[in-house]
Amino acid sequence: MSNTSAEVLEMSRRRHGELVVVSLAGEVDVDNASRVRQCLGEAVAAHGPRLVVDLSELTFIDTTGLGVLVRQLAALRERDGSMALVAPDGQVLRRLRRTNLAPLFPIYETLSQALA
């Protein structure tokens, strides 16, 4: 069993009107958090400061990954931007709540709700 984090994380991004949607699937941890940071930064640089991060296919996120989300949110707020999360009930939402980070973000159950 030699799965690396690079194999268990998938990222994609697409534009939706004035928003850019970054979808993360699999696991975000200390080994691949820098890839997530880079993907979010590139999405904002290319498409502007209104970001939706779809975590609905994420099965795990550690504190390093949560830190990436918080730092990205802070950077967007400095530019009068915004960042919403899609996190249906599950491990990721529970971790956001347990770490008291959930109140920082608008959190939606589905991507269509976040885009409405």
C-alpha positions in Angstrom: 0.0 0.0 0.0 2.0 3.0 -1.2 -0.6 5.6 -2.0 0.8 9.1 -2.0 -1.2 12.2 -1.3 -0.6 13.3 -4.9 -2.6 10.3 -6.0 -5.5 10.8 -3.6 -6.2 14.5 -4.3 -8.0 15.7 -7.5 -8.5 19.4 -8.2 -10.4 21.2 -10.9 -11.5 24.8 -11.5 -14.1 26.4 -13.7 -15.6 29.8 -14.2 -19.3 30.4 -13.3 -20.2 34.0 -14.1 -18.2 36.2 -11.8 -17.3 33.3 -9.6 -14.6 30.7 -10.0 -15.3 27.3 -8.6 -12.5 25.1 -7.4 -13.5 21.5 -6.7 -11.4 19.3 -4.4 -11.9 15.6 -4.2 -10.1 13.0 -2.1 -7.8 14.1 0.8 -6.0 17.3 1.7 -3.2 17.0 4.1 0.3 18.3 4.9 1.8 16.5 1.9 -0.4 18.2 -0.7 -1.6 21.4 0.9 0.9 23.4 -1.1 -0.7 22.1 -4.3 -4.1 23.3 -3.0 -2.7 26.7 -2.0 -1.2 27.1 -5.5 -4.4 26.0 -7.2 -6.5 28.5 -5.2 -4.1 31.3 -5.8 -4.0 30.6 -9.6 -7.8 30.5 -9.7 -8.0 33.9 -8.0 -5.3 35.4 -10.1 -6.9 34.2 -13.3 -10.6 34.8 -12.5 -10.9 37.4 -9.8 -11.5 37.5 -6.0 -14.9 35.7 -5.8 -14.2 32.0 -5.1 -16.3 29.0 -4.3 -14.4 25.9 -3.0 -16.4 22.8 -3.5 -15.4 20.3 -0.8 -18.3 17.9 -1.3 -16.1 15.2 -2.7 -13.4 15.7 -0.1 -13.1 12.7 2.3 -10.5 14.2 4.6 -8.8 17.5 5.5 -6.2 18.1 8.1 -5.3 21.3 10.0 -2.8 22.2 7.3 -5.5 22.1 4.7 -7.8 24.1 6.9 -5.0 26.7 7.3 -4.8 27.0 3.5 -8.5 27.8 3.3 -8.3 30.4 6.1 -5.2 32.1 4.6 -6.9 32.2 1.2 -10.0 33.7 2.8 -7.9 36.4 4.5 -6.1 37.2 1.2 -9.4 37.5 -0.6 -11.0 39.8 2.1 -8.0 42.1 1.7 -9.0 42.5 -1.9 -12.7 42.9 -1.1 -13.2 39.4 -2.3 -15.2 36.5 -1.0 -14.9 32.8 -0.5 -17.7 30.3 0.1 -17.5 26.6 0.8 -19.6 23.7 -0.3 -19.5 21.2 2.5 -22.4 18.8 3.0 -22.7 17.1 6.3 -19.7 14.8 6.8 -16.1 14.7 8.0 -15.0 18.0 6.5 -18.0 20.0 7.9 -17.5 18.3 11.3 -13.8 19.3 11.2 -14.7 22.9 10.3 -17.1 23.1 13.2 -14.8 21.4 15.7 -12.0 23.8 14.9 -14.5 26.8 15.2 -13.7 27.8 11.6 -17.2 27.2 10.2 -18.4 30.7 11.2 -15.7 32.3 9.1 -17.2 31.0 5.8 -20.5 31.0 4.1 -21.1 27.2 3.9 -23.6 25.6 1.5 -24.8 22.1 1.3 -24.8 22.0 -2.5 -22.9 23.7 -5.3 -26.1 25.0 -6.8 -27.0 26.7 -3.5 -23.5 28.4 -3.5 -24.0 29.6 -7.0 -27.5 31.0 -6.6 
